Amino acid sequence: MDTATLPDLFGYDDLAQQGLTRHGLDRLIEAGEFERISPGLFLRSGFADDTTAAWIAIAAKKPDATLCLLTALSLHELTDEIPAQSDIAIPRGTHPVAIHHAPIAWHRFDTDTFGIGRGEHALPGGRSIGMYSAERTLIDLFRLRHAWGSDLALGALKRWVRGRGNSASALLAMAEEFPKARAAIQQSLEILL
């Protein structure tokens, strides 16, 4: 079989459409052509590093999953810390996805505020995964500073304030939806500005 005609990502439901049987898929995995990145989901070997492959699997199985906290902070270049795992938010009451090869820290956020500040982060192959904006990430770090530490939140806010086009009033307006974080953010902004 010419594997070049196969998509880079597919699941068990796609086998018949691709002219594959489970036995044929097993041969492709044994030959190192494809790898299982999540139960029932397969990615072309070498298509992405382990972390990106995990994000592709999560986005395929859980479209509302969203990069958050230290992972989002790192992608927004508001910290020098390198995340040891991917921080992924899902709406409270939903279940995480089983992922192979990459450590994931699942966070359950309130469904009423889950979509605030949520955008997309591009992935290979024209795919994307949800990601919180820099402002929402700062709010979450202040909101969860008891678990993440005030230093991380303050350091990120200092970098964000120095960034071009960032608006303290827009940050505070978004923070209105998160009363536990707003006062601390406002106080920190008054000191920094």
mmCIF file of the C-alpha atoms, coordinates in Angstrom:
data_MODEL
# 
_entry.id   MODEL 
# 
loop_
_atom_site.group_PDB 
_atom_site.id 
_atom_site.type_symbol 
_atom_site.label_atom_id 
_atom_site.label_alt_id 
_atom_site.label_comp_id 
_atom_site.label_asym_id 
_atom_site.label_entity_id 
_atom_site.label_seq_id 
_atom_site.pdbx_PDB_ins_code 
_atom_site.Cartn_x 
_atom_site.Cartn_y 
_atom_site.Cartn_z 
_atom_site.occupancy 
_atom_site.B_iso_or_equiv 
_atom_site.pdbx_formal_charge 
_atom_site.auth_seq_id 
_atom_site.auth_comp_id 
_atom_site.auth_asym_id 
_atom_site.auth_atom_id 
_atom_site.pdbx_PDB_model_num 
ATOM 1   C CA . MET A 1 1   ? 0.000   0.000  0.000  1.00 0.00 ? 1   MET A CA 1 
ATOM 2   C CA . ASP A 1 2   ? 1.202   3.505  -0.850 1.00 0.00 ? 2   ASP A CA 1 
ATOM 3   C CA . THR A 1 3   ? 1.145   5.278  2.504  1.00 0.00 ? 3   THR A CA 1 
ATOM 4   C CA . ALA A 1 4   ? 1.682   8.656  0.835  1.00 0.00 ? 4   ALA A CA 1 
ATOM 5   C CA . THR A 1 5   ? -2.032  8.717  -0.067 1.00 0.00 ? 5   THR A CA 1 
ATOM 6   C CA . LEU A 1 6   ? -3.099  8.276  3.552  1.00 0.00 ? 6   LEU A CA 1 
ATOM 7   C CA . PRO A 1 7   ? -3.952  11.354 5.636  1.00 0.00 ? 7   PRO A CA 1 
ATOM 8   C CA . ASP A 1 8   ? -1.486  12.343 8.343  1.00 0.00 ? 8   ASP A CA 1 
ATOM 9   C CA . LEU A 1 9   ? -4.149  11.800 11.023 1.00 0.00 ? 9   LEU A CA 1 
ATOM 10  C CA . PHE A 1 10  ? -6.976  9.289  11.054 1.00 0.00 ? 10  PHE A CA 1 
ATOM 11  C CA . GLY A 1 11  ? -9.015  7.123  13.382 1.00 0.00 ? 11  GLY A CA 1 
ATOM 12  C CA . TYR A 1 12  ? -10.588 3.688  13.330 1.00 0.00 ? 12  TYR A CA 1 
ATOM 13  C CA . ASP A 1 13  ? -13.730 5.175  11.754 1.00 0.00 ? 13  ASP A CA 1 
ATOM 14  C CA . ASP A 1 14  ? -11.652 6.269  8.743  1.00 0.00 ? 14  ASP A CA 1 
ATOM 15  C CA . LEU A 1 15  ? -10.100 2.857  7.965  1.00 0.00 ? 15  LEU A CA 1 
ATOM 16  C CA . ALA A 1 16  ? -12.667 1.691  5.404  1.00 0.00 ? 16  ALA A CA 1 
ATOM 17  C CA . GLN A 1 17  ? -12.601 5.035  3.607  1.00 0.00 ? 17  GLN A CA 1 
ATOM 18  C CA . GLN A 1 18  ? -8.802  4.736  3.353  1.00 0.00 ? 18  GLN A CA 1 
ATOM 19  C CA . GLY A 1 19  ? -8.983  1.127  2.130  1.00 0.00 ? 19  GLY A CA 1 
ATOM 20  C CA . LEU A 1 20  ? -7.386  -0.195 5.308  1.00 0.00 ? 20  LEU A CA 1 
ATOM 21  C CA . THR A 1 21  ? -8.253  -2.995 7.692  1.00 0.00 ? 21  THR A CA 1 
ATOM 22  C CA . ARG A 1 22  ? -7.200  -3.094 11.339 1.00 0.00 ? 22  ARG A CA 1 
ATOM 23  C CA . HIS A 1 23  ? -4.646  -5.725 10.369 1.00 0.00 ? 23  HIS A CA 1 
ATOM 24  C CA . GLY A 1 24  ? -3.273  -3.386 7.681  1.00 0.00 ? 24  GLY A CA 1 
ATOM 25  C CA . LEU A 1 25  ? -3.113  -0.572 10.200 1.00 0.00 ? 25  LEU A CA 1 
ATOM 26  C CA . ASP A 1 26  ? -1.225  -2.814 12.622 1.00 0.00 ? 26  ASP A CA 1 
ATOM 27  C CA . ARG A 1 27  ? 1.342   -3.492 9.886  1.00 0.00 ? 27  ARG A CA 1 
ATOM 28  C CA . LEU A 1 28  ? 1.768   0.263  9.292  1.00 0.00 ? 28  LEU A CA 1 
ATOM 29  C CA . ILE A 1 29  ? 2.337   0.810  13.009 1.00 0.00 ? 29  ILE A CA 1 
ATOM 30  C CA . GLU A 1 30  ? 4.821   -2.102 13.214 1.00 0.00 ? 30  GLU A CA 1 
ATOM 31  C CA . ALA A 1 31  ? 6.675   -0.689 10.196 1.00 0.00 ? 31  ALA A CA 1 
ATOM 32  C CA . GLY A 1 32  ? 6.931   2.674  11.957 1.00 0.00 ? 32  GLY A CA 1 
ATOM 33  C CA . GLU A 1 33  ? 4.845   4.499  9.338  1.00 0.00 ? 33  GLU A CA 1 
ATOM 34  C CA . PHE A 1 34  ? 2.173   5.585  11.832 1.00 0.00 ? 34  PHE A CA 1 
ATOM 35  C CA . GLU A 1 35  ? 1.934   5.806  15.621 1.00 0.00 ? 35  GLU A CA 1 
ATOM 36  C CA . ARG A 1 36  ? -0.968  5.612  18.033 1.00 0.00 ? 36  ARG A CA 1 
ATOM 37  C CA . ILE A 1 37  ? -1.224  9.020  19.733 1.00 0.00 ? 37  ILE A CA 1 
ATOM 38  C CA . SER A 1 38  ? -4.457  8.336  21.593 1.00 0.00 ? 38  SER A CA 1 
ATOM 39  C CA . PRO A 1 39  ? -6.837  5.383  21.764 1.00 0.00 ? 39  PRO A CA 1 
ATOM 40  C CA . GLY A 1 40  ? -8.259  4.986  18.261 1.00 0.00 ? 40  GLY A CA 1 
ATOM 41  C CA . LEU A 1 41  ? -6.256  7.887  16.769 1.00 0.00 ? 41  LEU A CA 1 
ATOM 42  C CA . PHE A 1 42  ? -3.146  7.511  14.590 1.00 0.00 ? 42  PHE A CA 1 
ATOM 43  C CA . LEU A 1 43  ? -0.613  10.035 13.288 1.00 0.00 ? 43  LEU A CA 1 
ATOM 44  C CA . ARG A 1 44  ? 2.040   9.691  10.598 1.00 0.00 ? 44  ARG A CA 1 
ATOM 45  C CA . SER A 1 45  ? 5.390   9.066  12.301 1.00 0.00 ? 45  SER A CA 1 
ATOM 46  C CA . GLY A 1 46  ? 7.612   12.136 12.347 1.00 0.00 ? 46  GLY A CA 1 
ATOM 47  C CA . PHE A 1 47  ? 4.712   14.476 11.536 1.00 0.00 ? 47  PHE A CA 1 
ATOM 48  C CA . ALA A 1 48  ? 5.049   16.288 14.859 1.00 0.00 ? 48  ALA A CA 1 
ATOM 49  C CA . ASP A 1 49  ? 6.991   16.176 18.106 1.00 0.00 ? 49  ASP A CA 1 
ATOM 50  C CA . ASP A 1 50  ? 5.356   14.383 21.046 1.00 0.00 ? 50  ASP A CA 1 
ATOM 51  C CA . THR A 1 51  ? 3.843   17.525 22.583 1.00 0.00 ? 51  THR A CA 1 
ATOM 52  C CA . THR A 1 52  ? 2.384   18.743 19.294 1.00 0.00 ? 52  THR A CA 1 
ATOM 53  C CA . ALA A 1 53  ? 1.101   15.234 18.532 1.00 0.00 ? 53  ALA A CA 1 
ATOM 54  C CA . ALA A 1 54  ? -0.658  15.242 21.910 1.00 0.00 ? 54  ALA A CA 1 
ATOM 55  C CA . TRP A 1 55  ? -2.240  18.627 21.104 1.00 0.00 ? 55  TRP A CA 1 
ATOM 56  C CA . ILE A 1 56  ? -3.394  17.290 17.715 1.00 0.00 ? 56  ILE A CA 1 
ATOM 57  C CA . ALA A 1 57  ? -5.006  14.283 19.417 1.00 0.00 ? 57  ALA A CA 1 
ATOM 58  C CA . ILE A 1 58  ? -6.647  16.460 22.071 1.00 0.00 ? 58  ILE A CA 1 
ATOM 59  C CA . ALA A 1 59  ? -8.009  18.897 19.472 1.00 0.00 ? 59  ALA A CA 1 
ATOM 60  C CA . ALA A 1 60  ? -9.379  16.015 17.380 1.00 0.00 ? 60  ALA A CA 1 
ATOM 61  C CA . LYS A 1 61  ? -11.111 14.319 20.319 1.00 0.00 ? 61  LYS A CA 1 
ATOM 62  C CA . LYS A 1 62  ? -12.038 17.335 22.469 1.00 0.00 ? 62  LYS A CA 1 
ATOM 63  C CA . PRO A 1 63  ? -12.559 20.466 20.338 1.00 0.00 ? 63  PRO A CA 1 
ATOM 64  C CA . ASP A 1 64  ? -13.246 22.657 23.385 1.00 0.00 ? 64  ASP A CA 1 
ATOM 65  C CA . ALA A 1 65  ? -9.886  21.802 25.026 1.00 0.00 ? 65  ALA A CA 1 
ATOM 66  C CA . THR A 1 66  ? -7.802  24.944 25.522 1.00 0.00 ? 66  THR A CA 1 
ATOM 67  C CA . LEU A 1 67  ? -4.120  25.590 26.202 1.00 0.00 ? 67  LEU A CA 1 
ATOM 68  C CA . CYS A 1 68  ? -3.921  27.538 29.451 1.00 0.00 ? 68  CYS A CA 1 
ATOM 69  C CA . LEU A 1 69  ? -1.799  28.680 32.398 1.00 0.00 ? 69  LEU A CA 1 
ATOM 70  C CA . LEU A 1 70  ? 1.971   28.066 32.048 1.00 0.00 ? 70  LEU A CA 1 
ATOM 71  C CA . THR A 1 71  ? 1.638   26.519 28.575 1.00 0.00 ? 71  THR A CA 1 
ATOM 72  C CA . ALA A 1 72  ? -0.272  29.544 27.221 1.00 0.00 ? 72  ALA A CA 1 
ATOM 73  C CA . LEU A 1 73  ? 2.010   31.922 29.133 1.00 0.00 ? 73  LEU A CA 1 
ATOM 74  C CA . SER A 1 74  ? 5.038   30.340 27.458 1.00 0.00 ? 74  SER A CA 1 
ATOM 75  C CA . LEU A 1 75  ? 3.453   30.533 23.992 1.00 0.00 ? 75  LEU A CA 1 
ATOM 76  C CA . HIS A 1 76  ? 2.640   34.224 24.595 1.00 0.00 ? 76  HIS A CA 1 
ATOM 77  C CA . GLU A 1 77  ? 6.332   34.682 25.567 1.00 0.00 ? 77  GLU A CA 1 
ATOM 78  C CA . LEU A 1 78  ? 5.431   36.080 28.988 1.00 0.00 ? 78  LEU A CA 1 
ATOM 79  C CA . THR A 1 79  ? 7.736   33.742 30.938 1.00 0.00 ? 79  THR A CA 1 
ATOM 80  C CA . ASP A 1 80  ? 11.127  32.099 30.621 1.00 0.00 ? 80  ASP A CA 1 
ATOM 81  C CA . GLU A 1 81  ? 9.853   28.962 32.351 1.00 0.00 ? 81  GLU A CA 1 
ATOM 82  C CA . ILE A 1 82  ? 9.645   25.912 30.122 1.00 0.00 ? 82  ILE A CA 1 
ATOM 83  C CA . PRO A 1 83  ? 6.525   23.883 30.892 1.00 0.00 ? 83  PRO A CA 1 
ATOM 84  C CA . ALA A 1 84  ? 7.270   20.304 31.943 1.00 0.00 ? 84  ALA A CA 1 
ATOM 85  C CA . GLN A 1 85  ? 3.752   19.337 30.872 1.00 0.00 ? 85  GLN A CA 1 
ATOM 86  C CA . SER A 1 86  ? 0.966   20.809 28.786 1.00 0.00 ? 86  SER A CA 1 
ATOM 87  C CA . ASP A 1 87  ? -1.692  22.676 30.754 1.00 0.00 ? 87  ASP A CA 1 
ATOM 88  C CA . ILE A 1 88  ? -5.061  22.034 29.110 1.00 0.00 ? 88  ILE A CA 1 
ATOM 89  C CA . ALA A 1 89  ? -8.382  23.478 30.288 1.00 0.00 ? 89  ALA A CA 1 
ATOM 90  C CA . ILE A 1 90  ? -11.683 21.692 29.726 1.00 0.00 ? 90  ILE A CA 1 
ATOM 91  C CA . PRO A 1 91  ? -15.139 22.754 30.878 1.00 0.00 ? 91  PRO A CA 1 
ATOM 92  C CA . ARG A 1 92  ? -16.016 21.572 34.366 1.00 0.00 ? 92  ARG A CA 1 
ATOM 93  C CA . GLY A 1 93  ? -18.104 18.402 34.179 1.00 0.00 ? 93  GLY A CA 1 
ATOM 94  C CA . THR A 1 94  ? -16.352 17.029 31.075 1.00 0.00 ? 94  THR A CA 1 
ATOM 95  C CA . HIS A 1 95  ? -13.733 14.296 30.984 1.00 0.00 ? 95  HIS A CA 1 
ATOM 96  C CA . PRO A 1 96  ? -10.127 14.432 29.754 1.00 0.00 ? 96  PRO A CA 1 
ATOM 97  C CA . VAL A 1 97  ? -8.797  12.407 26.840 1.00 0.00 ? 97  VAL A CA 1 
ATOM 98  C CA . ALA A 1 98  ? -6.235  9.601  27.160 1.00 0.00 ? 98  ALA A CA 1 
ATOM 99  C CA . ILE A 1 99  ? -3.016  10.723 25.487 1.00 0.00 ? 99  ILE A CA 1 
ATOM 100 C CA . HIS A 1 100 ? 0.172   8.747  24.772 1.00 0.00 ? 100 HIS A CA 1 
ATOM 101 C CA . HIS A 1 101 ? 3.762   10.035 24.840 1.00 0.00 ? 101 HIS A CA 1 
ATOM 102 C CA . ALA A 1 102 ? 3.291   13.486 26.435 1.00 0.00 ? 102 ALA A CA 1 
ATOM 103 C CA . PRO A 1 103 ? 2.463   14.637 29.976 1.00 0.00 ? 103 PRO A CA 1 
ATOM 104 C CA . ILE A 1 104 ? -0.787  16.600 30.272 1.00 0.00 ? 104 ILE A CA 1 
ATOM 105 C CA . ALA A 1 105 ? -2.130  18.505 33.276 1.00 0.00 ? 105 ALA A CA 1 
ATOM 106 C CA . TRP A 1 106 ? -5.901  18.794 32.929 1.00 0.00 ? 106 TRP A CA 1 
ATOM 107 C CA . HIS A 1 107 ? -7.641  21.801 34.477 1.00 0.00 ? 107 HIS A CA 1 
ATOM 108 C CA . ARG A 1 108 ? -11.414 22.105 34.815 1.00 0.00 ? 108 ARG A CA 1 
ATOM 109 C CA . PHE A 1 109 ? -12.686 25.663 34.385 1.00 0.00 ? 109 PHE A CA 1 
ATOM 110 C CA . ASP A 1 110 ? -16.175 27.029 34.999 1.00 0.00 ? 110 ASP A CA 1 
ATOM 111 C CA . THR A 1 111 ? -18.450 26.553 31.978 1.00 0.00 ? 111 THR A CA 1 
ATOM 112 C CA . ASP A 1 112 ? -19.892 30.078 32.372 1.00 0.00 ? 112 ASP A CA 1 
ATOM 113 C CA . THR A 1 113 ? -16.510 31.728 31.804 1.00 0.00 ? 113 THR A CA 1 
ATOM 114 C CA . PHE A 1 114 ? -14.785 29.021 29.759 1.00 0.00 ? 114 PHE A CA 1 
ATOM 115 C CA . GLY A 1 115 ? -15.076 30.847 26.418 1.00 0.00 ? 115 GLY A CA 1 
ATOM 116 C CA . ILE A 1 116 ? -13.824 34.235 27.674 1.00 0.00 ? 116 ILE A CA 1 
ATOM 117 C CA . GLY A 1 117 ? -10.530 35.093 25.986 1.00 0.00 ? 117 GLY A CA 1 
ATOM 118 C CA . ARG A 1 118 ? -10.447 31.814 24.073 1.00 0.00 ? 118 ARG A CA 1 
ATOM 119 C CA . GLY A 1 119 ? -8.801  31.843 20.660 1.00 0.00 ? 119 GLY A CA 1 
ATOM 120 C CA . GLU A 1 120 ? -6.965  29.283 18.544 1.00 0.00 ? 120 GLU A CA 1 
ATOM 121 C CA . HIS A 1 121 ? -3.361  28.118 18.293 1.00 0.00 ? 121 HIS A CA 1 
ATOM 122 C CA . ALA A 1 122 ? -2.311  26.782 14.884 1.00 0.00 ? 122 ALA A CA 1 
ATOM 123 C CA . LEU A 1 123 ? -1.089  23.199 14.602 1.00 0.00 ? 123 LEU A CA 1 
ATOM 124 C CA . PRO A 1 124 ? 0.508   21.386 11.629 1.00 0.00 ? 124 PRO A CA 1 
ATOM 125 C CA . GLY A 1 125 ? -1.745  20.203 8.840  1.00 0.00 ? 125 GLY A CA 1 
ATOM 126 C CA . GLY A 1 126 ? -4.158  23.137 9.079  1.00 0.00 ? 126 GLY A CA 1 
ATOM 127 C CA . ARG A 1 127 ? -5.444  22.036 12.471 1.00 0.00 ? 127 ARG A CA 1 
ATOM 128 C CA . SER A 1 128 ? -5.750  24.130 15.622 1.00 0.00 ? 128 SER A CA 1 
ATOM 129 C CA . ILE A 1 129 ? -6.335  23.823 19.349 1.00 0.00 ? 129 ILE A CA 1 
ATOM 130 C CA . GLY A 1 130 ? -7.957  26.351 21.645 1.00 0.00 ? 130 GLY A CA 1 
ATOM 131 C CA . MET A 1 131 ? -5.660  28.726 23.518 1.00 0.00 ? 131 MET A CA 1 
ATOM 132 C CA . TYR A 1 132 ? -6.405  31.484 25.984 1.00 0.00 ? 132 TYR A CA 1 
ATOM 133 C CA . SER A 1 133 ? -5.306  35.023 25.160 1.00 0.00 ? 133 SER A CA 1 
ATOM 134 C CA . ALA A 1 134 ? -2.481  36.609 27.110 1.00 0.00 ? 134 ALA A CA 1 
ATOM 135 C CA . GLU A 1 135 ? -5.034  38.630 29.092 1.00 0.00 ? 135 GLU A CA 1 
ATOM 136 C CA . ARG A 1 136 ? -7.114  35.590 30.039 1.00 0.00 ? 136 ARG A CA 1 
ATOM 137 C CA . THR A 1 137 ? -3.947  33.695 30.959 1.00 0.00 ? 137 THR A CA 1 
ATOM 138 C CA . LEU A 1 138 ? -2.871  36.520 33.280 1.00 0.00 ? 138 LEU A CA 1 
ATOM 139 C CA . ILE A 1 139 ? -6.325  36.538 34.885 1.00 0.00 ? 139 ILE A CA 1 
ATOM 140 C CA . ASP A 1 140 ? -6.172  32.771 35.433 1.00 0.00 ? 140 ASP A CA 1 
ATOM 141 C CA . LEU A 1 141 ? -2.720  33.033 37.011 1.00 0.00 ? 141 LEU A CA 1 
ATOM 142 C CA . PHE A 1 142 ? -3.932  35.723 39.409 1.00 0.00 ? 142 PHE A CA 1 
ATOM 143 C CA . ARG A 1 143 ? -7.118  33.757 40.066 1.00 0.00 ? 143 ARG A CA 1 
ATOM 144 C CA . LEU A 1 144 ? -5.110  30.620 40.836 1.00 0.00 ? 144 LEU A CA 1 
ATOM 145 C CA . ARG A 1 145 ? -2.093  32.310 42.451 1.00 0.00 ? 145 ARG A CA 1 
ATOM 146 C CA . HIS A 1 146 ? -2.581  30.214 45.605 1.00 0.00 ? 146 HIS A CA 1 
ATOM 147 C CA . ALA A 1 147 ? -1.581  27.186 43.497 1.00 0.00 ? 147 ALA A CA 1 
ATOM 148 C CA . TRP A 1 148 ? 0.788   28.802 40.973 1.00 0.00 ? 148 TRP A CA 1 
ATOM 149 C CA . GLY A 1 149 ? 2.421   31.466 43.136 1.00 0.00 ? 149 GLY A CA 1 
ATOM 150 C CA . SER A 1 150 ? 2.187   35.238 42.978 1.00 0.00 ? 150 SER A CA 1 
ATOM 151 C CA . ASP A 1 151 ? 5.693   35.591 41.524 1.00 0.00 ? 151 ASP A CA 1 
ATOM 152 C CA . LEU A 1 152 ? 4.742   33.888 38.261 1.00 0.00 ? 152 LEU A CA 1 
ATOM 153 C CA . ALA A 1 153 ? 1.633   36.074 37.868 1.00 0.00 ? 153 ALA A CA 1 
ATOM 154 C CA . LEU A 1 154 ? 3.478   39.308 38.716 1.00 0.00 ? 154 LEU A CA 1 
ATOM 155 C CA . GLY A 1 155 ? 6.438   38.514 36.466 1.00 0.00 ? 155 GLY A CA 1 
ATOM 156 C CA . ALA A 1 156 ? 4.132   37.774 33.539 1.00 0.00 ? 156 ALA A CA 1 
ATOM 157 C CA . LEU A 1 157 ? 2.111   40.934 34.167 1.00 0.00 ? 157 LEU A CA 1 
ATOM 158 C CA . LYS A 1 158 ? 5.323   43.017 34.162 1.00 0.00 ? 158 LYS A CA 1 
ATOM 159 C CA . ARG A 1 159 ? 6.291   41.580 30.763 1.00 0.00 ? 159 ARG A CA 1 
ATOM 160 C CA . TRP A 1 160 ? 2.766   42.042 29.428 1.00 0.00 ? 160 TRP A CA 1 
ATOM 161 C CA . VAL A 1 161 ? 2.662   45.709 30.528 1.00 0.00 ? 161 VAL A CA 1 
ATOM 162 C CA . ARG A 1 162 ? 5.895   46.362 28.581 1.00 0.00 ? 162 ARG A CA 1 
ATOM 163 C CA . GLY A 1 163 ? 4.416   44.788 25.434 1.00 0.00 ? 163 GLY A CA 1 
ATOM 164 C CA . ARG A 1 164 ? 3.294   46.996 22.587 1.00 0.00 ? 164 ARG A CA 1 
ATOM 165 C CA . GLY A 1 165 ? -0.457  47.494 22.200 1.00 0.00 ? 165 GLY A CA 1 
ATOM 166 C CA . ASN A 1 166 ? -1.454  45.936 25.525 1.00 0.00 ? 166 ASN A CA 1 
ATOM 167 C CA . SER A 1 167 ? -4.258  47.779 27.283 1.00 0.00 ? 167 SER A CA 1 
ATOM 168 C CA . ALA A 1 168 ? -4.612  47.736 31.062 1.00 0.00 ? 168 ALA A CA 1 
ATOM 169 C CA . SER A 1 169 ? -8.242  48.866 30.706 1.00 0.00 ? 169 SER A CA 1 
ATOM 170 C CA . ALA A 1 170 ? -9.010  45.910 28.390 1.00 0.00 ? 170 ALA A CA 1 
ATOM 171 C CA . LEU A 1 171 ? -7.380  43.532 30.892 1.00 0.00 ? 171 LEU A CA 1 
ATOM 172 C CA . LEU A 1 172 ? -9.426  44.982 33.749 1.00 0.00 ? 172 LEU A CA 1 
ATOM 173 C CA . ALA A 1 173 ? -12.615 44.843 31.671 1.00 0.00 ? 173 ALA A CA 1 
ATOM 174 C CA . MET A 1 174 ? -12.056 41.119 31.046 1.00 0.00 ? 174 MET A CA 1 
ATOM 175 C CA . ALA A 1 175 ? -11.188 40.640 34.726 1.00 0.00 ? 175 ALA A CA 1 
ATOM 176 C CA . GLU A 1 176 ? -14.672 41.920 35.674 1.00 0.00 ? 176 GLU A CA 1 
ATOM 177 C CA . GLU A 1 177 ? -15.891 38.392 34.911 1.00 0.00 ? 177 GLU A CA 1 
ATOM 178 C CA . PHE A 1 178 ? -13.430 36.980 37.466 1.00 0.00 ? 178 PHE A CA 1 
ATOM 179 C CA . PRO A 1 179 ? -14.010 38.804 40.777 1.00 0.00 ? 179 PRO A CA 1 
ATOM 180 C CA . LYS A 1 180 ? -11.386 36.750 42.657 1.00 0.00 ? 180 LYS A CA 1 
ATOM 181 C CA . ALA A 1 181 ? -8.663  38.048 40.338 1.00 0.00 ? 181 ALA A CA 1 
ATOM 182 C CA . ARG A 1 182 ? -9.743  41.594 39.489 1.00 0.00 ? 182 ARG A CA 1 
ATOM 183 C CA . ALA A 1 183 ? -8.717  43.340 42.721 1.00 0.00 ? 183 ALA A CA 1 
ATOM 184 C CA . ALA A 1 184 ? -5.257  41.746 42.723 1.00 0.00 ? 184 ALA A CA 1 
ATOM 185 C CA . ILE A 1 185 ? -4.713  42.632 39.063 1.00 0.00 ? 185 ILE A CA 1 
ATOM 186 C CA . GLN A 1 186 ? -5.845  46.218 39.584 1.00 0.00 ? 186 GLN A CA 1 
ATOM 187 C CA . GLN A 1 187 ? -3.581  46.623 42.617 1.00 0.00 ? 187 GLN A CA 1 
ATOM 188 C CA . SER A 1 188 ? -0.607  45.157 40.704 1.00 0.00 ? 188 SER A CA 1 
ATOM 189 C CA . LEU A 1 189 ? -1.269  47.408 37.689 1.00 0.00 ? 189 LEU A CA 1 
ATOM 190 C CA . GLU A 1 190 ? -1.376  50.489 39.936 1.00 0.00 ? 190 GLU A CA 1 
ATOM 191 C CA . ILE A 1 191 ? 2.075   49.607 41.238 1.00 0.00 ? 191 ILE A CA 1 
ATOM 192 C CA . LEU A 1 192 ? 3.493   48.850 37.772 1.00 0.00 ? 192 LEU A CA 1 
ATOM 193 C CA . LEU A 1 193 ? 2.030   51.816 35.882 1.00 0.00 ? 193 LEU A CA 1 
# 
